[in-house]
């Protein structure tokens, strides 16, 4: 693991330790109450129009501050009005400047699924995500290694759909073996933070029929979206591009329209 990613993981591990002391797991379980297993999202994601996940991200280590004063609830509503199928909320506080409050605000503002996007290192974070209203949770194969299978099962038991993130063939095989239903293929290498759209384009071909794959990171234009769609991606997670737009509704509409059957037929003509 690269020292930069290692720093993030160490910081999250320390914060989880402190959080447990303030709010023990049993308190969160009581607050969560009864849960239902999530419905299989694969048929919907693999639909003809493509599945679009819009992200709320205040900052990143590679880009620095992006939209520090964003209102997560209002932004989530704008994404939903633009036609987003789900909202991703970056919750990591030290390097991405997110918070559990951002997740709660977004989840309470919209009816579409909300993904808790964080660097999960402990099952306790799954409890936090479920209590805060998330319906999906990010699990990064590079971080979890051999504990990925158990974390996938734990997420499902809490009513959360795990989005297992990969960046190479080895991680793709691990994600499939974990029985994850949704696999996120990150164009960004978490060791170097460099982006290469050829990575999700290549790995999408490895996605089995019972899974759906979502291309993550580096999607800036309609051409990027269509390139990844042609390579076999079923869904798309777009963050920084939307966060830098003053009109996220129209930006999402343009992306969604490009994926519509009518648009593809027009291009063919």
Beta strands, then each sheet from edge to edge (+ up, - down):
strand 1: 51-56
strand 2: 59-60
strand 3: 64-65
strand 4: 86-90
strand 5: 113-117
strand 6: 136-140
strand 7: 161-166
strand 8: 182-186
strand 9: 212-216
strand 10: 235-238
sheet 1: 1+ 4+ 5+ 6+ 7+ 8+ 9+ 10+ 1+
sheet 2: 2+ 3-
end
